[in-house]
Structure formats: structure tokens, C-alpha cells
Amino acid sequence: MPDPTVPPTPGVPLAALLTREDLALRRIAGPSDPSLVVHAAHTSEMADPYPYLLGGELLLTAGVHIPETADPGTYFDGYVSRIVAAGGAALGFGLAPVHDTVPAALAAACDRHGLPLLEVPPGTPFTAVARAVWQLLAQARLAELRRVTDAQQSLAAAASRPDPVPAVLRQLAVRLGGWTALYGPEGTEIASAGREPEPPVRDALAELAEVVRPSGPGTPTSATHATAGTHLAAYALGTGFALGVATPAREPGDHTIASVATVLLTLLTGEQQTGSGAARTAALVRLMLGRAPDEVAPLLGGDGNWLVVEACQNDRRDRPSPGARGTARQAPTHPLPPDLLAATALGATLGSPLIDPGGDTTRILLPADRTLEPQPGWTLGVSAPVPAQHLPTAATQAARALARARATRTPLLRHGSHPGLAELVPREEAQAHARTLLAPLAEHPALTETLRTWLSLHGSWDRTAVALAVHRNTVRQRIARCAALLGTELDDPDVRMELWFALGQQ
């Protein structure tokens, strides 16, 4: 006989029916496991109900089918075994008008085969029992839909955070009440969230993740297993990544919620399988072989001009403290180091896979025709559009724009270029004048950058300190040192203008 199929819908705990005072049901035989559930109610007086059951039903009978001449022990043993074989969840026996009591042989058979037996009193019609089951099923289904909907919304919100992958893993662990892990293409665990399980369970989940890793035709996209009282599930994310979930039990809706997370994580971790990947590889190889940047740039697309975006994840410590009234009262701090996966997600949002998440900031290279908008959780500095051969200059511009953006609490700041004044002086003469004027600072790059930032922020000590991630007393000392080396008075607006013009030529 084939294994019975239980409907993939929320079940009604049998105990919930037994507590209904309007039904007055009483369990008289079989197991009393509180985890037992029913998925439907069905009335039948057939001697063999097997063909009419789908699995998970509470079968109701008044005993009309019981032959008067049959051997009770043999008959009821066969009858109960067929119900169990069909996947029946429980048997309800109605008293009156056929039987005044539940046959003892039926109770014995239910105990023997592990089938719960309920006594239905004369005042409780079978339709009332069926209605109660359907009411409870509807309530359970509604609760499941609400749970799945809430989980979908929270997972989508997590995917839009600055750290989307860890946020999705954390939210999934909360929603499923377990532990989640992300495995990389090499099978290594690269992120996790939730209460960490025991090592054997953790190892078993890692092995299950290997089952869904692409290995040829027929590789499953998901797999489940149970070990040490823990339910394990693994889902393929594409490009070799896999999601692992460990929960104490498998609840209705868990698979749907995990599937939503799988889609989001696939989008966040997957690479676009297009010709652009090969083009990027070719560009890198050509650069390493000595080709000029302007010769390589056409492989990367765009109109020939590029933007450099330098970004840092926002840090709550960078925000002004209450009562500060726009004046920084705390020592400035460095931005948070960018998370690799968060940086990848930022690049995907901006529409570029050309990402360098090194150091305290992330650099992204993208065509100049892209439209840029502020990104939640990030502070961005954007260079002016430049051809490929001037990308180092653009990188400097983006870094300076980011420093100013952090100092002014601006989510996105572009490098401002004002060619009007510069065009009045030939570039060679302007650069020569700048070298002469700034020569005393040539061997002190920290002083030069401090002066540039201080002038760009209109002489604000606090904002300059935030932009450079130093104490404002350090800014004061550096500016005083600049004034001494240059032999000039930096409070003079004419001096400031001349210095700002010279710094712009570097």
C-alpha cells in the first residue's frame, strides 16, 4: 500500500477539539500525544474506509457497518488497521442510536494500532464536529497566512538595509525560531544568525548544504533532514551559494518563508551570468599586460567617461549628540568597515559590479551616464565624470567629496568643479604658481589635506575633525603649522581664496 499523503496545510490539534465544551468529546483509547493534529473531518459507515481517506482525517462513525455475526476482535483489528494504513488521524465513535457504548474490542484495537479513539456523545451531531474542525482549520490557515505575510514584509525590509545579507539571515532566524547560515561556493560558512546549534547539528547542516550545491543534472534545489531532534533544510541560491536552516520543528509556512529568503539571498549574492563578466576579465588582463586605461575602457561599456563613488556605511557615533546644536561634542570616529556582502549589494543597487571594498570605505566605478541617488545607510562621495586615463584623479575627488559629506551629514555629495576661474589662467602657469605657493607643505601631505578640508568647510574645526577622523585640537595644531610654514595669515579671505585656487590645481 502506498504511504498516505497528508495535506500540506495547517492542522488542528486534536487536543483543541477535546477542550471544546460544546462538543463534549472524550478520548477513551489510543495515544494522547498533544502534537497529534487532524486536517479534515469525514463521516463514513463503510466497513473498509481506506479508499475514501486522503490522510489526516478525523473519521466519524456510528458503527452501522459492524456485522452482528462478526468476531469483534478480528473485525475491529482489520477495520482500525485500514484506517491507520490510509493515514487517518483519529476515529470518532458516535453513541446512539445504534450503540449505547463504544465496543471494548474497538478500543483495544485502537490501543494496539496507536489510533486515538474519541467518544462522541448522543447530543453532539457529526456535523457539529465537522463544523468545529473546519472553523479551527480556517483560523489556523488565516494565522499561517498572516505569519507568512509578516515574514515576507520583514525579510524585504531586511534586504533593503545597508547590511542586507546578515539582516535577512537574522530576520529569517527570528521568524523560524532557529539558526540560519550562508555557505559560500567552497562550502565554507560565511555568515550565520540565531542561536547556534550543537556541533553535530551544525556539521550535519553543512553536509546537507553540499547536497544542493550544483554538481550536474538532477541536483535538487532544496533538501531536508532531521538529526538530534532538529529539523534541517538547505536551499540552493545559485552560483554555488547555499542557505541552511536549523529549527526545533517544522511548522506550517516555514518552507514558504524560507523560499522568500532564498529568492532575496539569491539576488543579493548571485552574479549576473552575462557577457559582462567576460568583458571585465578581459579588461583586467589587458591592464595587467600593460595596455592603457583608455584602450581598456570600451570593454566595460558606457560612453567613455566614468564616475568614482567612494562610500562608507553610516555609524551612529557620527551623528550629533542630543543638545549639541550642530556642534560635535564627541571625538570623531572612523566609519564602520564595509561588509563585503553589503558592498556587493550596494554595487548591485548602483548598477555596477566594479567594486573595491578594501579598507574603511568602498569604491565603485560606474559609467558617467548612471543616475545616482542617496542610499539608505550609506554616505557617498562622487567624483566628476572623467575619461579612463584620469580615474586616479577622480578617485581623489571622490575621497574628498566623501570626507566633506561625512562632515556635513550629507548622504550624497558630488565633487564640485568650477572651471570658470581656472580657465582665466593657463593650466601650466596655474600649476607652477600652485607648486611655488604650496612648496612649504610639499613634504607634509597630512597638513596639505587638512588645509584643503578646513578651507572647503569654511574654517570649521569640528566638521574638519569629523571629515578627517581626528580630534579638533589636532586640526587646530595642523592649521597653525600650515600658517607658520606658509608665513601667512589664514584668517585673511584673500589668502584663503588664493590657497584654495592653488589646492585645486593639484
KAFENJO-V957770 format. One record per helix or strand. SS is the DSSP state (H for helix, E for strand). FROM is the first residue (numbers start at 0). LEN is the number of residues. If there is no record, write none. Layout:
ss={SS | SS}
from={FROM | FROM}
len={LEN | LEN}
This chain:
ss={E | H | E | E | E | H | E | H | E | H | E | H | H | E | E | H | E | E | E | H | H | H | E | H | E | H | E | E | E | E | H | E | H | H | H | H | H | H | H}
from={11 | 13 | 25 | 36 | 39 | 49 | 56 | 71 | 89 | 103 | 115 | 125 | 163 | 177 | 188 | 198 | 221 | 229 | 240 | 253 | 274 | 292 | 304 | 315 | 335 | 339 | 354 | 361 | 377 | 385 | 387 | 411 | 418 | 426 | 438 | 444 | 460 | 471 | 492}
len={2 | 5 | 4 | 2 | 4 | 3 | 5 | 14 | 5 | 10 | 5 | 34 | 13 | 6 | 6 | 13 | 6 | 9 | 7 | 16 | 14 | 8 | 9 | 3 | 1 | 11 | 2 | 6 | 5 | 2 | 20 | 3 | 4 | 11 | 3 | 12 | 8 | 15 | 12}
